Amino acid sequence: MSNRDDIVIVSGVRTPFSKFGGAFKKIHSKDLSVIVIKES
């Protein structure tokens, strides 16, 4: 890395998905992203 401020992804997390208007229609996308951030 050339700079200490570079952003590096060190792990990956899959999020659940469903069809539009499906099982997750009441869950805000920000709430799903919180799960990914915590797991990473």
Backbone as CSV, one residue per row, in Angstrom:
resi,resn,N_x,N_y,N_z,CA_x,CA_y,CA_z,C_x,C_y,C_z
1,MET,0.849,-1.186,0.000,0.000,0.000,0.000,0.887,1.239,0.000
2,SER,0.456,2.199,-0.750,1.254,3.406,-0.859,0.881,4.459,0.177
3,ASN,-0.280,4.329,0.774,-0.766,5.353,1.699,-1.442,4.676,2.888
4,ARG,-1.185,5.138,4.073,-1.795,4.552,5.270,-3.298,4.806,5.330
5,ASP,-3.805,5.711,4.515,-5.239,6.007,4.518,-6.007,5.218,3.458
6,ASP,-5.332,4.295,2.744,-6.018,3.480,1.746,-7.082,2.613,2.422
7,ILE,-8.172,2.387,1.728,-9.247,1.534,2.226,-9.054,0.143,1.636
8,VAL,-9.097,-0.871,2.496,-8.891,-2.246,2.065,-10.012,-3.109,2.623
9,ILE,-10.636,-3.910,1.783,-11.669,-4.840,2.237,-10.966,-6.109,2.693
10,VAL,-11.208,-6.504,3.953,-10.507,-7.652,4.515,-11.403,-8.873,4.682
11,SER,-12.693,-8.715,4.481,-13.605,-9.853,4.552,-14.877,-9.513,3.784
12,GLY,-15.646,-10.520,3.526,-16.912,-10.313,2.825,-18.055,-10.961,3.573
13,VAL,-19.225,-10.387,3.458,-20.413,-10.921,4.125,-21.556,-10.876,3.121
14,ARG,-22.274,-11.952,3.022,-23.444,-11.974,2.134,-24.670,-11.499,2.901
15,THR,-25.502,-10.761,2.226,-26.745,-10.299,2.833,-27.905,-11.117,2.274
16,PRO,-28.961,-11.288,3.056,-30.131,-11.986,2.541,-30.808,-11.153,1.458
17,PHE,-31.534,-11.807,0.599,-32.251,-11.078,-0.434,-33.574,-11.784,-0.717
18,SER,-34.489,-11.048,-1.282,-35.771,-11.611,-1.696,-36.294,-10.773,-2.844
19,LYS,-37.399,-11.186,-3.403,-37.948,-10.423,-4.514,-38.459,-9.069,-4.018
20,PHE,-38.591,-8.120,-4.922,-39.065,-6.780,-4.574,-40.440,-6.883,-3.925
21,GLY,-40.582,-6.271,-2.747,-41.851,-6.317,-2.014,-42.049,-7.626,-1.269
22,GLY,-40.964,-8.392,-1.108,-41.051,-9.709,-0.475,-40.868,-9.650,1.036
23,ALA,-40.173,-10.637,1.548,-40.042,-10.840,2.992,-39.354,-9.685,3.715
24,PHE,-38.507,-8.936,3.020,-37.744,-7.875,3.677,-38.290,-6.479,3.404
25,LYS,-39.505,-6.385,2.923,-40.043,-5.072,2.549,-40.197,-4.132,3.743
26,LYS,-40.280,-4.654,4.947,-40.428,-3.800,6.128,-39.085,-3.459,6.771
27,ILE,-37.984,-4.000,6.237,-36.656,-3.739,6.787,-35.960,-2.707,5.906
28,HIS,-35.537,-1.616,6.503,-34.872,-0.550,5.753,-33.495,-1.024,5.313
29,SER,-33.058,-0.585,4.157,-31.760,-0.999,3.629,-30.614,-0.617,4.564
30,LYS,-30.760,0.470,5.283,-29.724,0.866,6.243,-29.601,-0.157,7.359
31,ASP,-30.708,-0.736,7.779,-30.666,-1.753,8.825,-29.957,-3.019,8.343
32,LEU,-30.149,-3.386,7.075,-29.439,-4.529,6.520,-27.938,-4.244,6.423
33,SER,-27.596,-3.009,6.096,-26.173,-2.668,5.981,-25.480,-2.697,7.344
34,VAL,-26.204,-2.390,8.416,-25.630,-2.447,9.759,-25.181,-3.877,10.069
35,ILE,-25.968,-4.849,9.661,-25.621,-6.260,9.890,-24.305,-6.590,9.191
36,VAL,-24.171,-6.146,7.954,-22.957,-6.426,7.180,-21.751,-5.757,7.819
37,ILE,-21.887,-4.524,8.231,-20.776,-3.796,8.838,-20.327,-4.464,10.138
38,LYS,-21.283,-4.881,10.956,-20.935,-5.539,12.211,-20.225,-6.873,11.965
39,GLU,-20.679,-7.633,10.971,-20.090,-8.929,10.681,-18.700,-8.808,10.059
40,SER,-18.490,-7.730,9.338,-17.181,-7.529,8.709,-16.172,-7.110,9.734
